[in-house]
Amino acid sequence: MTRISALSSPLLLGFDDVERVLDRLAKTGGGGYPPYNIERLPATDAHGELLRITLAVAGFSDDELEITVEENELIVRGRRIEDEDRVYLHRGIATRQFRKSFVLAEGIEVIGAGLSDGLLSIDLARPPAAREVRRIEINGRSAGRSKGVVSYGE
């Protein structure tokens, strides 16, 4: 059975990557662990618009956390190192490993991360978009050329 895409309009050219990202997000579901916030911070002259992702990672040290950017995806991984000498009578604090990913728009860059009081903060910058208008010249065709393939730069 063929699936009809929301981005299948002939007027939306080059959005194949967006459709793949949306499919990937729908399949992963995101999960709720660890909980996180995303906030917009005031713009700065150096970085433009700023965003901050804050994840609640209580119990994880900075060497048990890994932040990577792969293509346009920010990935945060946490893996606890178990202390074999501890004997628990009750274990109610989650120490499970996790992988949380965020899809980044084109141009977004990670500018830093910090860990304080069990909260991992990752700062992102979105540079101001440059508005560009370009005039596209139309190459003329000779009267004898038939319809079909037009070669450019002749």
C-alpha positions as CSV (number, residue, x, y, z in Angstrom):
1,M,0.0,0.0,0.0
2,T,1.4,3.4,-0.9
3,R,1.4,6.1,1.6
4,I,0.5,9.7,0.6
5,S,2.9,12.2,2.1
6,A,1.8,15.5,3.5
7,L,4.8,17.0,1.6
8,S,3.9,15.5,-1.7
9,S,2.7,18.7,-3.3
10,P,4.5,19.5,-6.5
11,L,5.0,23.0,-5.2
12,L,7.2,21.7,-2.3
13,L,10.5,20.9,-3.9
14,G,13.4,19.5,-2.0
15,F,11.6,18.6,1.3
16,D,12.5,14.9,1.2
17,D,14.8,15.3,4.2
18,V,12.1,16.9,6.2
19,E,9.8,14.0,5.5
20,R,12.5,11.5,6.6
21,V,13.0,13.4,9.8
22,L,9.3,13.5,10.6
23,D,9.0,9.7,9.9
24,R,12.0,9.1,12.2
25,L,10.4,11.2,15.0
26,A,7.1,9.4,14.7
27,K,8.8,6.0,15.0
28,T,11.0,6.8,18.0
29,G,8.2,8.4,20.1
30,G,10.7,10.3,22.2
31,G,9.9,8.6,25.6
32,G,9.6,10.5,28.8
33,Y,13.0,9.8,30.5
34,P,14.8,11.8,31.4
35,P,12.4,14.8,31.6
36,Y,13.5,18.0,29.9
37,N,12.6,21.6,29.2
38,I,13.3,23.7,26.1
39,E,13.4,27.5,26.6
40,R,14.0,30.5,24.5
41,L,16.6,32.9,25.9
42,P,17.1,36.6,24.9
43,A,19.0,37.1,21.7
44,T,22.6,38.3,21.8
45,D,24.7,40.2,19.3
46,A,27.3,37.3,19.1
47,H,24.9,34.4,18.6
48,G,21.4,35.7,17.6
49,E,18.5,33.7,19.0
50,L,19.5,31.3,21.9
51,L,17.7,28.1,23.0
52,R,18.4,26.0,26.1
53,I,17.6,22.4,26.5
54,T,17.7,21.3,30.2
55,L,17.5,17.6,31.1
56,A,17.0,16.3,34.6
57,V,19.9,13.8,35.1
58,A,20.1,13.5,38.8
59,G,22.7,10.9,39.9
60,F,24.7,11.2,36.7
61,S,28.2,12.7,36.7
62,D,29.6,14.5,33.8
63,D,31.8,11.5,32.8
64,E,28.6,9.3,32.6
65,L,27.0,11.7,30.1
66,E,27.9,12.1,26.4
67,I,26.6,14.9,24.1
68,T,27.2,14.5,20.3
69,V,25.9,16.1,17.1
70,E,25.5,13.7,14.2
71,E,24.4,15.4,11.0
72,N,21.4,17.5,12.1
73,E,20.7,15.5,15.3
74,L,21.7,16.4,18.9
75,I,22.1,13.2,20.9
76,V,22.4,13.0,24.7
77,R,23.4,9.6,26.2
78,G,23.6,8.7,29.8
79,R,25.2,5.5,31.2
80,R,25.6,5.0,34.9
81,I,28.7,3.2,36.1
82,E,27.6,0.7,38.8
83,D,29.3,0.6,42.1
84,E,29.6,-3.1,42.9
85,D,30.5,-2.4,46.6
86,R,27.1,-1.0,47.4
87,V,24.4,-3.2,49.0
88,Y,20.9,-1.8,48.6
89,L,18.0,-2.6,51.0
90,H,15.7,-0.7,48.6
91,R,16.5,0.7,45.2
92,G,14.0,3.4,44.1
93,I,16.2,5.9,42.3
94,A,16.3,5.2,38.5
95,T,19.8,4.7,37.2
96,R,18.9,3.4,33.8
97,Q,20.8,4.4,30.7
98,F,19.1,6.7,28.3
99,R,19.4,8.2,24.8
100,K,17.5,11.4,24.0
101,S,17.7,13.0,20.6
102,F,16.7,16.3,19.2
103,V,16.5,17.2,15.5
104,L,18.2,20.5,14.8
105,A,17.2,22.9,12.1
106,E,19.7,23.9,9.5
107,G,22.2,26.5,10.9
108,I,21.6,25.7,14.6
109,E,24.8,25.2,16.4
110,V,25.6,23.9,19.9
111,I,27.6,26.5,21.8
112,G,28.0,24.9,25.2
113,A,26.8,22.6,27.9
114,G,27.0,22.5,31.7
115,L,26.0,20.2,34.6
116,S,24.8,21.7,37.9
117,D,22.5,20.4,40.6
118,G,21.5,17.4,38.6
119,L,20.4,19.5,35.6
120,L,22.3,19.2,32.3
121,S,21.9,22.4,30.2
122,I,22.8,22.6,26.5
123,D,22.8,26.0,24.8
124,L,22.1,26.3,21.2
125,A,22.3,29.3,18.9
126,R,20.3,30.1,15.8
127,P,22.1,32.8,13.8
128,P,19.9,35.5,12.3
129,A,18.6,34.4,8.9
130,A,20.0,36.5,6.1
131,R,17.3,37.7,3.7
132,E,18.5,37.3,0.2
133,V,16.8,38.2,-3.0
134,R,18.5,37.0,-6.2
135,R,17.5,37.7,-9.7
136,I,17.8,34.7,-12.0
137,E,18.7,35.6,-15.6
138,I,16.9,33.8,-18.3
139,N,19.1,32.3,-21.0
140,G,17.7,32.9,-24.5
141,R,17.0,30.1,-26.9
142,S,17.7,30.4,-30.6
143,A,14.6,30.2,-32.8
144,G,15.8,26.9,-34.4
145,R,16.1,25.0,-31.1
146,S,13.2,22.6,-30.4
147,K,11.4,22.0,-27.2
148,G,13.1,19.7,-24.8
149,V,16.4,19.9,-22.9
150,V,17.8,23.3,-22.4
151,S,21.5,23.5,-21.9
152,Y,22.8,26.3,-19.7
153,G,26.1,28.2,-19.9
154,E,26.6,27.9,-23.6
